[in-house]
Structure formats: structure tokens, C-alpha cells
Amino acid sequence: MRRASGRGRAPRCRSRLRRRVLRPCHRRARERRVSAVSSPSATRAAIERLVAPKTIAILGASSDRTKVGALPLSFLRKYGYAGRIFPVNPGSTEIDGLPCYPSVVAVPGTVDLLVVSVPVERVVSALAECEPGKVGVALVLTSGYAEVGAEGAARQAELRRVAHERNIRVCGPNSVGSVNLWNAVVPTISQAFDQTMEPGPIAFVTQSGALGTAVVALGRAAGVKVGHFISTGNEADLDFADFCDYFVDDPGTRVIAGYVEGVRDGRKLATALGRALAAGKPVVLLKVGRSAVGQKAARSHTGALVGADEVYGAVMTRYGAVRVGSIEGLIDALKLFSALPGEMGDRLALLSHSGGTGVLMADVCDDRGLRVPPADEALRARLATRLPSYAAFGNPVDMTANVVFRPRLMVDCLEDALVSPDFDAGLLSVNLIWRAADELADALVELRARQPKPFAVAWIGMPERVTDKLQAGGVPAFPDPVRCVDAVAHAAWWTKIRRSLKDVEPDATPSGRVGTTVPDGYRSQAALLERYGLPLVPWRLATTADEARAAAHAFGYPLVLKAIGGGALLHKSDVSGVALDIAGEAMLVAAFERLAGLVERHAGEGVLVQPMVRGLEAFVGARRDPTFGPVVVVGLGGIYVEVLREVTLRLAPLGREEARAAILGARWSPLLRGARGRKPHDVNALADVLHRVSRLAAELELESLDLNPVMVEDEGRGVAIADFRIMK
């Protein structure tokens, strides 16, 4: 009986053991496995299997040419993919001459790339059947996920969970495909690839499949060739930053392009952009969602959380990502960067056979911050031997209409300018050169082969037959002088950012660390700021009139008094919570009693007493962005920070030199440097405050920090922080 009873209790014991020990162990093992699946090395390996698979299975393959499932197989066959292809469809035994399998599990061996084109309700179950290691990466073309709302978002989370538990990475869902033209991997559903394309040096990653393939088609017509096209769709797993990081190391990719609505991990994106800049590979982004309407549309399109546009702008500025605002601007930038690898300075020589075009280019150069230095005497003398006496030999150079039928003479003049040490690059603008178009194109390509300095061409009315010849020969040609200057301006800006890398101090590396929490109370928070070396104006917190008198005796007059506390007292000026220029004891007592009443009504901490400090009022702040983590801002202070909103934003932490550059690059910086004969202010001291705040923001757990105003005194005399506010 005892033994029987023992056997009866054993299942309950095992059940308790399973709940307390085995299930947590299984869960931890599963979490470790999922974490390993998404590690950087695993991510890189998964992308390699996506872009260079040895085996491809197509779930939902069809022999019906009117169905989406027929397109990936059709394109793979059209482009001559050399690997093994396995159609998967339980309703067929053969498709396009290939054996068809009833399920992914039935496919022999492992599958590098699984293309998924079945109804949304069948996707997860198909992946769940696979043992870990069966499938490397799933390219999910199916839609109906986060782009349709909360129910779809839950379905997308389930897709990611099930895939990761089986060591499968996901590109998509809601993708139109992935294309590698270098090795004929073209599992896509886009008609853009109906016309056979040749590969080029651009890797284009897009969150919008339809817009992305339109860019590919329009770019091809302009002579711009992609080697890789990745439609990431909703980015349930692999995202733009993952692909950007991968293509930094791809030897066939010289330029990385992207259409981006939003990102999940801003620091990962910043790291990828920084690696691309260091490697000398331009990243060109069409980042949308700048407006409230655009952000709402982006959420309904791919389920993306767009984030604050000014933060994206700061990240792109810091890491040299070229931002464009239109499809046309994207194609133009790609045309220039793919034709002219390397750096380009901002001193331009402008040549044209039309004086009007030269003036137009000169104006746009000035608008874009490009320099147009005058031609020196040596260049003028060389040009005078080639051109008529009534030509304009300055800069812009007007070669006159006499050169229209002498294209090699135009190119010789361009070469004269490029040889000059006063110019970094040249721009040649021509109009309606049709009869001698081929001769001009040949001469430009020949010049490109022998001349190391970059140059671009604005060719109004350019014949289509010379477009590919020029682009293949490394000569970017544009149909509009303004578009030509804009593209060159992007290259010059990218070069400037890249060259500034040497000024970035080691502590400017993005950090996701979050450490000590911020204490409560003015005294504790002020002590925290002072531990970070932030120079607060001397202060005492008074709760009685006698304490206020003692502070006045220590500091001397004139004084400032402020009501300190939360709630309405956070905006002191709105509730008359500040008293300025306190000149004597009578004023001190009256001001203290009034402010003490405010403190009592709002349950504040006391009345702050400080000596008056004068100087230019600046603002320094920090906040934690949900996408990119800690960021810092600097701008005009006092009431103007909220009225004018003239601030510069950067990722935290940043070094002193980068902080100084951020300040001097702001539109309000002339006020610091001494406008209209006034003495310059202490820029270095303000940069040091911005640097220290960036370290604090990167190391502490806080929602936001405002230092306002920061009184910037004359050069060499430092700064003083008159007030601060910390939100936890």
C-alpha cells in the first residue's frame, strides 16, 4: 500500500518539478537560442544566405503566370540562377519542369533561402514544421501583418518568435523580394526586373517595395545601376541597419542607398552609418515621415514608428549619411557617387558656352555652400590661347557659342581648369549639343580616364544614346544645371564630414549604457551636476528670510531669487516665480516673502538665492530618444529656446571638438563669435558644458535635462549655469 501510494504521488512531484525547474530551464535555453540567432555574426551569415543562396525553396510556387507565386521562379529562371530550386506546393507535383514538394519539410537537405508566398494564415504553421537548421532565412512576401493594425502586429510578433525558435531569420514580411544581380538571385515579384538589368555598384535597401522598384527602374533609365536590391518590408527581423552594415564589407558595393520610414534600433543604425563613413562608402537616404501626416501614413504602411525627425537629421549629420528629399534627388546623388568614388572638395570651376547657365550655376553654388574661386592668371592665360577675346575668363568661364561644334575644345578648357590647384572639381554645362553629342561624350570619357580630379556635366537636352556611355565612363551627367550642382553639393558635404573624422574624440562613440538613477530634490540634483563638472551659479536654498539674508551677505548684491519646486514652479516665469536685480535688503525681504508664498501654495522646496550673472543666454539640454537613446541639444537660451526653437542636436556622448563644431555650425553662432564689433564669447567653455552634459546623458537614467539659461561670458571667462530642470 505504501509503495502504491508513493507511485500515486510521483506524477504530482514530477509536475511540480516541471513547473519549478524544468520549464524555467527550457525557457532560458530557448531564450539563449533565440538570442544566438539574432547575434551580429548570425545576422551576417543569414544575409549571406539571402543574397548568395546555394538552395532556394519557393513556398506557394505556382505554374499560373497570373499568380504572384509564379514570379520568383520565373525571374530566377530568366536571370539564370545556377543553384538548386525547390518549388513547394501541395497541389502540384511539377512546376516549370522542376519536381514540386508538398511541404518545406519534404524538401531534401537544407534550404538557404525560403521564399514565402502563401496566405498569411499559413505562414507560421509552415515555419513551425521545420526543425532548427532546416531553413536559413525566410523571405516573406506575404502581407497582412503590422501594416494592418494591432491584430497584424501580433501576427508579426508570432512570426518572428516561431522563426527564431527554429533558427530562421526573416526578411519581411510585406516584402517584394530580394535581388542580387551579381549572381542572378532574383526571387522577386516586381515587374521592374522584366527588363534584364546589368549589375552596378549600388546596394539599395528599401522599406517600400513598390517605391523602391520604381527607383530601380527610373535609375536604370538614367544610367544608374544597382547590384543589390533588398525590400525589407515591415522589418519583423532583419532591418535596414543590418543590411547597411553588411554592405559596408561587400567588395562589389561602393554606394549604399535606402528608403527609410523608421527604425527600431537607432544605435545600431548609427554604428552602421559610422562604419560606412569610415570605409569611404557613401550612404544616401530618402528618409520620410518628417511631418505628422507623413508619420501617420508610415505607421499604416509598414507599421514603422518614425521617431523625431530632428534626431534622424542629427544622426545623418554626425555620420555623413546624405539625405535627399525626392526620388529625383536620390537618383541624382546615386549617379554622382557611383560614377565618382572618393572624396570631392568644395572649390568648383564652372564652365559653359552660355553665360546665363554659368550665372545660374554660380547662384546655386552659393546657396549650397560651395565655393567658386576666381580663375588665377595662369588659367586665364591658358584659356586665352583657346577662346576668343570676348569670352569670359573668370569663374564661371563663358566659352561662348563658338565652341558648340568643337566639343574637344570645350573639354580642353575643362581640363585646363582641373589642372589648376585652385579648384577641387569642375562642372561643365552644355545646352542642346546634339550633332556632336557622341564626340563630346567620347572626349569627356577620355578626360575622365586621364584626369584624377572629379568633374560632372550638366547637359540640357542630352541624347539618350550617350547616357550609359557617360555613366559607365565615370562621367555623371545631369539634364539640369541645378540638379548637377545639388548632386555635387552632396558629395562635397559628405567629404567634409568624412574628413572631420580625425577630430572626433574616442568618447564620441555612441553608448547605450544606462547607469545610476537621478536623485530627487534640488540640492541632490545640483550636487549631481557639480560632480560632472558643470559650473552652476553659486546658490543657496532658503526657507526663511534670515537664511535669505545670510545668502545675500555671502554673495553680495545684486541677487536673483527663484521659487523652487515641481508642478507650476517648473516654469517659473509663467507664475512670476523669479525676482531679478535685487539691490538691497528691503527688496530681498519683499521678494522672498512673495516667492515663499508661491512655494507654500505649490508644495515647493524653498527660495533659491543666487548672485546676478550676465552674458549671452544659451541653452544646453539632453533627452532620451526612444529610438536613438541619449541626445543633446544646444541653442539660444532664456525664453527664446521655446519661442525660436533654434537648437542644434547631436547624439550623446560627444567629444569637446565635436561639441565645439556643433556650436560653431549653428545659425546663431555669430552671436557667440562677436557680431557687430562686440567681444566674442567663450565658445570653448560652452562646448565643454555640452560635452559634459552628453556624458551625463549617456551614463544616467533620465528622461530629460534642461540647463537654461547658461550664461556665456566673454572669451576666456567661462560660463555659468543659472538654472536647470531634470525630468526622470
C-alpha positions in Angstrom: 0.0 0.0 0.0 2.8 2.4 0.9 4.5 1.7 -2.4 1.3 2.1 -4.4 0.7 5.4 -2.6 4.2 6.5 -3.5 3.7 5.7 -7.1 0.5 7.7 -7.0 2.3 10.8 -5.7 5.1 10.6 -8.1 3.3 12.3 -11.0 2.4 15.3 -8.8 6.1 15.5 -7.8 7.2 15.5 -11.4 4.6 18.1 -12.2 5.9 20.4 -9.5 9.5 19.7 -10.7 8.5 20.5 -14.2 6.8 23.8 -13.2 9.6 25.0 -10.9 12.8 23.7 -12.6 12.3 22.1 -16.0 10.1 24.8 -17.6 12.3 27.7 -16.5 15.3 25.8 -17.8 13.6 25.1 -21.1 12.6 28.8 -21.3 16.1 30.0 -20.6 17.5 27.6 -23.1 15.0 28.9 -25.7 15.9 32.5 -24.9 19.6 31.7 -25.3 18.9 30.0 -28.6 16.8 33.0 -29.9 19.5 35.4 -28.7 22.2 33.5 -30.6 20.0 33.5 -33.7 20.0 37.3 -33.7 23.6 37.9 -32.8 25.7 40.1 -35.2 27.6 37.1 -36.6 24.4 35.1 -37.1 22.8 38.2 -38.8 25.7 38.5 -41.2 25.5 34.8 -42.0 21.8 35.0 -42.6 22.2 37.9 -45.0 24.8 36.0 -46.8 22.3 33.1 -47.3 19.7 35.6 -48.5 21.9 37.3 -51.2 24.0 34.3 -52.2 22.0 31.1 -51.5 23.0 27.7 -52.9 19.5 26.4 -52.5 16.1 28.2 -52.8 12.7 26.8 -51.9 9.6 28.7 -53.0 6.6 28.1 -50.7 3.5 28.9 -52.7 5.1 28.4 -56.1 2.7 28.3 -59.0 2.6 27.4 -62.7 -0.1 30.0 -63.2 1.6 33.1 -64.6 -1.2 35.3 -63.3 -0.4 34.5 -59.7 2.3 36.1 -57.5 3.7 32.7 -56.6 4.8 32.2 -60.2 7.0 35.3 -60.3 10.0 34.4 -58.1 10.6 31.2 -60.0 10.1 32.9 -63.3 12.7 35.6 -62.5 15.2 33.1 -61.2 15.0 31.1 -64.4 15.1 34.3 -66.6 18.3 35.6 -65.0 20.0 32.2 -64.9 20.3 31.3 -61.3 22.8 28.5 -61.0 21.7 27.0 -57.6 19.1 24.4 -56.8 15.4 25.5 -56.8 12.6 23.6 -55.0 9.0 24.6 -55.7 6.7 23.9 -52.7 3.0 23.5 -53.3 0.9 20.5 -52.1 -1.4 20.9 -55.1 1.3 20.2 -57.7 3.9 17.5 -58.5 5.8 19.5 -61.0 6.2 23.2 -61.8 8.2 24.5 -64.8 9.9 21.2 -65.2 11.0 21.0 -61.6 9.8 18.5 -59.0 7.3 20.1 -56.7 7.2 19.2 -52.9 4.2 19.2 -50.7 5.9 21.0 -47.8 9.1 22.6 -46.8 9.9 19.7 -44.6 9.7 17.4 -47.6 12.5 19.3 -49.5 15.7 17.3 -49.4 18.6 18.7 -47.4 18.8 22.2 -46.0 17.3 25.3 -47.6 19.4 28.5 -47.6 16.6 30.8 -48.7 12.9 30.1 -48.3 10.7 32.4 -50.4 7.2 32.6 -48.8 4.2 33.5 -50.9 1.2 31.9 -49.3 -1.8 33.4 -47.4 -1.0 34.9 -44.1 -2.8 32.2 -42.1 -0.5 29.5 -43.5 2.9 31.2 -43.0 3.6 30.5 -39.3 2.5 26.9 -39.5 4.8 26.2 -42.4 7.8 27.6 -40.5 6.7 25.7 -37.3 7.0 22.4 -39.1 10.7 23.0 -39.8 13.4 21.6 -37.4 16.1 24.1 -36.4 18.7 24.2 -39.1 16.4 23.2 -41.9 15.9 26.8 -43.2 18.5 29.6 -43.1 16.4 32.7 -43.9 12.8 33.3 -44.9 11.9 36.0 -47.4 8.3 36.6 -46.6 6.4 38.3 -49.5 3.0 37.8 -47.7 1.3 40.9 -46.4 -1.3 41.3 -43.7 0.9 42.0 -40.7 1.8 45.2 -38.7 0.8 47.4 -41.6 -2.9 46.5 -41.0 -3.0 47.3 -37.3 -2.8 45.7 -33.8 -4.0 42.2 -34.9 -1.5 42.2 -37.7 1.3 43.4 -35.4 0.5 40.5 -33.0 0.7 38.1 -36.0 4.0 39.6 -37.0 5.4 39.1 -33.5 4.4 35.5 -33.6 6.1 35.1 -37.0 9.3 36.4 -35.6 9.1 34.2 -32.4 8.4 31.0 -34.3 11.1 31.7 -36.8 13.8 32.4 -34.2 12.9 29.3 -32.3 13.8 27.4 -35.4 16.9 29.4 -36.2 15.3 31.1 -39.1 15.9 34.8 -39.9 13.2 36.8 -41.6 13.3 39.4 -44.3 9.9 41.0 -44.5 7.0 40.4 -44.2 5.3 42.6 -46.8 8.4 42.4 -49.0 8.5 42.4 -52.8 11.7 40.4 -52.8 15.5 40.4 -52.7 17.7 40.8 -55.7 21.5 40.1 -56.2 22.2 40.8 -59.9 25.8 39.8 -59.5 24.9 36.1 -59.1 21.4 36.0 -60.6 19.5 35.7 -57.3 16.2 37.4 -58.3 13.4 36.0 -56.1 11.1 39.0 -56.5 7.6 39.8 -57.6 8.4 43.2 -59.1 7.8 43.9 -62.8 10.8 46.3 -62.7 13.0 43.2 -63.4 11.1 42.2 -66.5 13.8 44.0 -68.5 17.1 42.3 -67.9 19.4 44.5 -65.9 23.1 44.6 -65.6 24.6 44.8 -62.0 26.2 48.0 -60.7 28.0 49.3 -57.6 24.9 50.3 -55.6 23.1 48.3 -52.9 19.6 49.7 -52.4 17.6 48.7 -49.3 14.0 49.9 -49.1 11.1 49.6 -46.7 8.7 50.3 -49.5 8.8 47.7 -52.2 6.7 49.5 -54.8 8.6 52.8 -54.5 11.9 51.0 -54.3 11.4 49.1 -57.5 10.3 52.3 -59.2 13.5 53.9 -58.1 15.5 51.0 -59.6 13.6 51.3 -62.9 13.9 55.1 -63.2 17.6 54.9 -62.1 18.3 52.3 -64.8 16.9 54.7 -67.4 19.3 57.4 -66.1 22.3 55.0 -66.3 22.3 54.3 -62.6 22.8 50.5 -61.9 22.1 48.6 -58.7 23.9 45.3 -57.8 21.7 44.5 -54.8 18.0 45.4 -54.2 16.5 44.4 -50.8 12.9 45.0 -49.9 12.8 44.8 -46.1 9.0 45.4 -45.8 7.8 45.6 -42.2 11.2 44.5 -40.9 10.0 42.0 -38.4 13.6 40.8 -38.0 16.3 41.9 -40.4 16.2 45.6 -40.9 17.9 48.4 -42.9 20.7 48.8 -40.3 21.6 45.1 -40.6 21.8 45.3 -44.4 23.7 48.6 -44.3 26.3 47.1 -42.0 26.6 44.0 -44.3 27.2 46.0 -47.4 29.9 48.1 -45.8 32.1 45.0 -46.2 30.8 43.9 -49.6 33.6 44.5 -52.1 31.2 44.9 -55.0 29.3 47.7 -53.3 30.6 51.3 -53.5 27.4 53.2 -52.5 24.6 52.2 -50.1 21.1 53.7 -50.7 17.9 53.4 -48.7 14.3 54.4 -48.5 13.6 54.6 -44.8 10.3 55.3 -42.9 11.5 54.4 -39.4 14.0 52.2 -37.5 13.7 50.2 -34.3 17.3 50.4 -33.0 18.8 53.8 -33.6 22.2 53.0 -32.1 22.6 50.0 -34.4 21.8 52.3 -37.4 24.3 54.9 -36.1 27.0 52.3 -35.8 26.4 51.0 -39.4 26.5 54.6 -40.7 29.7 55.3 -38.9 31.3 52.1 -40.3 30.2 53.1 -43.8 31.7 56.6 -43.4 35.0 55.2 -42.1 35.1 52.8 -45.1 34.5 55.6 -47.6 31.2 54.3 -48.8 28.5 57.0 -49.1 25.1 56.2 -47.7 22.2 58.1 -49.5 18.9 58.1 -47.7 15.4 59.1 -48.7 14.1 59.4 -45.1 10.3 60.1 -45.0 7.9 60.8 -42.2 9.0 64.4 -41.4 5.5 65.7 -40.9 2.8 64.4 -38.6 0.7 63.4 -41.6 3.7 61.5 -43.1 4.4 59.7 -39.7 0.8 58.5 -39.6 1.0 57.3 -43.2 4.2 55.5 -42.4 2.7 53.6 -39.5 -0.2 52.5 -41.7 2.2 51.5 -44.5 4.8 49.2 -42.7 3.8 49.6 -39.0 7.0 51.7 -38.5 7.5 54.1 -35.6 9.0 57.0 -37.4 10.5 59.0 -34.4 11.5 62.6 -34.2 12.8 63.8 -37.5 15.3 66.2 -35.9 17.0 63.3 -34.2 17.3 61.4 -37.6 18.8 64.6 -39.0 21.4 64.8 -36.3 22.4 61.2 -36.8 22.8 61.7 -40.5 24.8 64.8 -40.0 27.1 63.1 -37.4 27.7 60.0 -39.5 27.7 61.5 -43.0 24.5 59.9 -44.4 23.4 62.1 -47.4 19.7 62.9 -47.0 17.7 63.6 -50.1 14.1 64.8 -50.3 12.8 63.2 -53.5 13.2 60.2 -55.9 14.9 62.5 -58.4 17.3 63.7 -55.7 18.0 60.1 -54.7 18.8 59.1 -58.3 21.0 62.1 -58.9 23.0 61.5 -55.8 23.5 57.9 -56.7 24.5 58.8 -60.2 27.3 61.1 -58.9 28.6 58.8 -56.1 28.6 55.7 -58.2 30.4 57.4 -61.1 32.9 59.3 -58.9 34.1 57.2 -56.0 36.3 59.0 -53.5 36.3 62.5 -52.0 35.4 65.8 -53.6 36.3 69.3 -52.2 34.0 72.3 -52.4 36.1 74.7 -54.7 34.4 74.5 -58.1 35.4 75.6 -61.6 32.2 76.4 -63.7 32.4 76.3 -67.5 29.7 76.8 -70.0 29.1 78.1 -73.6 26.1 80.1 -72.1 26.7 83.0 -69.8 23.2 82.6 -68.4 23.8 79.0 -67.4 27.0 79.9 -65.7 25.3 82.6 -63.6 22.6 80.1 -62.7 25.2 77.5 -61.5 27.1 80.2 -59.6 23.9 81.2 -57.7 23.1 77.6 -56.8 26.7 77.0 -55.7 26.4 80.0 -53.3 23.1 78.7 -52.0 24.5 75.2 -51.3 27.7 76.5 -49.6 30.0 75.7 -52.5 32.9 78.0 -53.3 33.5 79.4 -56.7 37.1 80.9 -56.6 38.2 83.3 -59.3 40.5 82.0 -62.0 44.1 82.8 -61.5 46.3 84.5 -64.1 47.9 81.2 -65.3 44.4 79.7 -66.1 43.3 82.9 -67.7 46.3 82.8 -69.9 45.8 79.2 -71.0 42.1 79.9 -71.8 43.0 83.0 -73.8 45.0 80.8 -76.2 41.9 78.7 -76.9 38.9 81.0 -76.7 38.0 84.3 -78.5 38.9 87.5 -76.8 35.3 88.3 -75.9 35.0 85.1 -73.8 34.7 85.5 -70.0 37.9 84.1 -68.4 36.9 84.4 -64.8 34.8 81.8 -62.9 32.3 81.0 -64.3 34.0 80.7 -67.6 31.8 81.6 -70.6 33.4 79.9 -73.6 30.8 81.5 -75.9 28.8 79.8 -78.7 31.9 79.4 -80.8 32.7 76.1 -79.1 29.3 74.4 -79.7 30.6 72.5 -82.7 34.0 71.9 -81.2 33.4 69.6 -78.3 37.0 68.7 -77.8 37.8 72.3 -77.3 35.3 72.5 -74.5 36.8 69.5 -72.8 40.3 71.0 -73.2 39.1 74.1 -71.4 37.6 72.0 -68.7 40.9 70.2 -68.3 42.8 73.5 -68.0 40.6 74.4 -65.1 41.0 71.0 -63.4 44.8 71.2 -63.6 44.7 74.5 -61.6 45.5 74.0 -57.9 42.7 76.5 -57.0 39.9 74.0 -57.8 38.8 70.7 -56.4 36.4 69.8 -59.1 34.8 71.1 -62.3 31.3 71.5 -63.7 30.7 71.7 -67.4 27.3 72.9 -68.6 26.2 72.5 -72.2 22.9 73.1 -74.0 21.4 71.2 -76.9 24.6 69.6 -78.1 23.1 67.0 -80.5 25.1 66.9 -83.7 28.4 66.5 -81.9 27.0 64.5 -78.9 29.0 61.4 -79.5 32.2 63.3 -80.0 31.6 65.3 -76.8 30.7 62.1 -74.8 33.9 60.3 -76.1 36.1 63.3 -75.2 34.6 63.5 -71.6 35.2 59.8 -71.0 38.8 60.1 -72.3 39.3 63.1 -69.9 37.9 61.1 -67.0 40.4 58.3 -67.7 43.4 60.6 -67.6 42.3 63.3 -65.0 42.2 62.3 -61.3 40.1 65.3 -60.3 36.4 64.8 -60.4 34.0 66.6 -62.7 30.3 66.5 -63.6 28.3 67.6 -66.6 25.0 69.4 -66.9 23.7 68.6 -70.4 20.3 70.2 -71.2 18.7 68.1 -73.9 21.2 65.2 -73.5 20.5 62.5 -76.1 19.6 59.1 -74.6 22.2 57.3 -76.6 25.1 58.9 -74.6 23.6 58.4 -71.1 25.1 54.9 -70.5 28.3 55.8 -72.2 29.0 58.7 -69.9 27.9 56.9 -66.7 30.0 53.8 -67.5 32.9 56.0 -68.2 32.7 57.7 -64.8 31.2 60.9 -66.1 28.0 61.8 -64.2 25.7 63.8 -66.5 22.5 65.6 -65.5 19.7 67.2 -67.5 19.6 70.3 -65.4 22.4 72.6 -64.1 20.6 73.0 -60.7 20.4 69.2 -60.3 24.0 68.9 -61.2 25.1 71.4 -58.6 22.8 69.8 -56.0 24.5 66.4 -56.5 28.0 67.9 -56.3 27.0 69.7 -53.1 26.0 66.3 -51.6 29.4 64.9 -52.5 31.3 67.9 -51.1 29.3 67.8 -47.8 29.9 64.0 -47.5 33.6 64.7 -48.0 33.7 67.4 -45.3 32.0 65.1 -42.8 34.4 62.3 -43.6 37.5 64.5 -43.3 36.2 65.6 -39.9 36.5 62.1 -38.5 40.0 62.8 -37.3 38.6 65.5 -34.9 36.2 63.1 -33.2 37.5 62.1 -29.8 37.2 58.4 -28.6 34.4 59.2 -26.2 32.2 60.3 -29.1 31.4 56.7 -29.8 27.6 56.1 -29.3 26.8 54.5 -25.9 23.7 52.7 -24.8 24.8 52.5 -21.2 22.3 53.5 -18.5 23.6 53.7 -15.0 22.8 55.4 -11.8 19.3 56.8 -11.3 18.8 60.6 -10.8 18.0 61.6 -7.2 15.1 63.8 -6.2 15.3 67.3 -4.8 17.1 70.4 -5.9 20.1 70.0 -3.5 20.8 66.4 -4.6 20.4 67.2 -8.3 22.6 70.3 -8.1 25.3 68.2 -6.4 25.0 65.6 -9.1 25.5 68.2 -11.8 28.5 69.6 -10.0 30.1 66.2 -9.7 30.0 66.1 -13.5 31.9 69.4 -13.5 29.0 71.5 -14.6 29.6 75.1 -13.4 26.4 76.2 -11.6 26.0 79.8 -10.5 26.7 79.8 -6.7 23.4 79.1 -4.8 21.7 78.7 -1.5 18.2 77.3 -0.9 16.4 79.5 1.7 13.3 78.5 3.6 13.3 81.6 5.9 14.0 85.3 5.5 17.0 85.0 7.8 18.5 82.3 5.5 18.0 84.6 2.5 19.8 87.4 4.3 22.7 85.1 5.1 23.0 84.2 1.5 22.9 87.8 0.5 25.7 88.5 2.9 27.8 85.7 1.4 27.1 86.6 -2.3 26.6 90.4 -2.2 24.2 92.3 -4.3 22.6 92.3 -6.9 20.8 89.0 -6.5 18.3 86.7 -8.2 15.6 84.9 -6.2 13.6 81.9 -7.6 10.8 79.8 -6.4 11.9 76.1 -6.4 9.6 73.1 -6.7 7.6 70.9 -9.1 4.4 71.4 -10.9 3.7 75.0 -11.9 7.1 76.1 -10.5 8.9 74.2 -13.2 8.1 77.1 -15.5 9.0 79.9 -13.1 8.5 82.8 -15.5 4.9 81.7 -16.2 3.9 82.1 -12.5 6.1 85.1 -11.7 8.4 82.8 -9.8 11.6 84.9 -10.4 12.8 88.2 -8.9 15.7 89.9 -10.7 18.2 92.6 -9.7 17.6 92.5 -6.0 19.7 95.5 -4.9 19.2 95.7 -1.2 17.8 94.1 2.0 14.3 95.6 1.7 13.9 94.3 -1.8 15.3 91.0 -0.7 12.8 90.5 2.1 9.8 91.6 0.0 10.8 89.3 -2.9 11.4 86.4 -0.5 8.0 86.7 1.1 6.2 86.8 -2.2 8.1 83.8 -3.6 7.8 81.9 -0.3 4.0 82.2 -0.7 4.3 80.6 -4.2 6.5 77.8 -2.7 3.9 77.1 0.0 1.0 77.1 -2.4 2.7 74.7 -4.8 4.4 72.5 -2.1 7.8 73.6 -3.3 11.3 73.2 -1.6 12.3 76.8 -1.0 13.5 80.0 -2.5 16.8 79.9 -4.4 19.2 82.8 -3.8 22.0 83.4 -6.4 24.2 86.3 -7.4 23.2 88.0 -10.7 25.3 86.8 -13.6 25.3 88.4 -17.1 26.3 87.1 -20.5 24.8 85.7 -23.7 22.0 83.3 -22.7 22.4 79.8 -24.2 20.5 76.6 -23.7 22.0 73.1 -23.2 19.8 70.1 -22.8 19.6 66.3 -23.1 16.8 63.8 -23.5 16.4 60.1 -24.1 15.0 59.4 -27.6 13.1 56.2 -27.8 14.9 55.1 -31.0 18.4 56.6 -30.7 18.9 56.8 -26.9 20.5 59.9 -25.3 20.8 63.0 -27.4 21.9 66.6 -26.5 20.9 70.0 -27.8 22.4 73.4 -27.7 20.9 76.7 -28.7 19.8 80.2 -27.7 18.6 80.3 -24.1 16.2 82.1 -21.9 12.7 82.4 -23.3 14.0 82.2 -26.9 14.6 78.4 -26.8 10.9 77.8 -26.8 9.9 80.8 -29.0 12.5 80.5 -31.7 13.4 76.7 -31.3 16.8 77.4 -32.8 18.8 74.5 -31.5 21.4 72.0 -32.7 21.0 68.4 -31.8 23.6 65.6 -31.6 23.9 62.0 -30.3 25.4 61.6 -26.9 28.2 61.2 -25.9 30.3 63.6 -28.0 33.8 64.9 -27.6 34.8 68.5 -27.0 35.9 69.2 -30.6 32.6 67.8 -32.0 30.7 69.8 -29.4 32.6 72.9 -30.5 31.9 72.2 -34.2 28.2 71.7 -33.4 28.0 75.1 -31.7 30.0 77.0 -34.4 27.9 75.4 -37.1 24.7 76.7 -35.8 23.0 79.7 -37.4 23.1 81.7 -34.2 26.8 81.2 -33.7 27.8 84.7 -35.0 26.3 86.0 -31.7 28.9 84.0 -29.9 31.8 85.0 -32.1 31.2 88.7 -31.6 28.7 90.1 -34.1 28.8 93.8 -35.0 32.0 94.6 -33.2 31.1 93.0 -29.8 33.5 90.9 -27.9 33.5 87.2 -28.7 32.0 84.9 -26.0 33.6 81.8 -24.5 32.8 79.1 -27.1 35.2 76.6 -25.6 33.6 76.8 -22.2 30.1 76.3 -23.7 31.5 73.3 -25.7 32.8 71.8 -22.5 29.4 72.1 -20.9 27.8 70.4 -23.9 30.4 67.6 -23.7 29.9 67.1 -20.0 26.1 67.0 -20.4 26.5 64.4 -23.2 28.5 62.2 -20.8 25.9 62.6 -18.1 23.0 61.8 -20.5 24.8 58.7 -21.7 25.6 57.4 -18.2 22.4 58.2 -16.2 18.8 57.2 -16.4 16.9 60.4 -17.1 14.1 61.5 -19.4 15.4 65.0 -20.0 17.7 67.7 -18.7 17.5 71.4 -19.3 20.2 73.9 -18.5 18.6 77.2 -19.2 20.0 79.8 -19.2 23.6 79.0 -19.5 25.3 82.5 -19.2 28.2 82.6 -21.7 30.6 85.3 -20.6 33.4 86.9 -22.7 36.1 84.8 -24.2 38.3 83.2 -21.5 35.9 84.0 -18.7 33.8 80.8 -18.8 30.1 80.1 -18.4 27.7 79.8 -15.5 24.5 77.7 -15.4 21.8 79.9 -13.9 19.0 77.3 -13.8 18.3 73.6 -14.5 15.5 71.2 -14.7 15.7 67.4 -14.6 12.8 65.1 -15.6 13.2 61.4 -14.6 
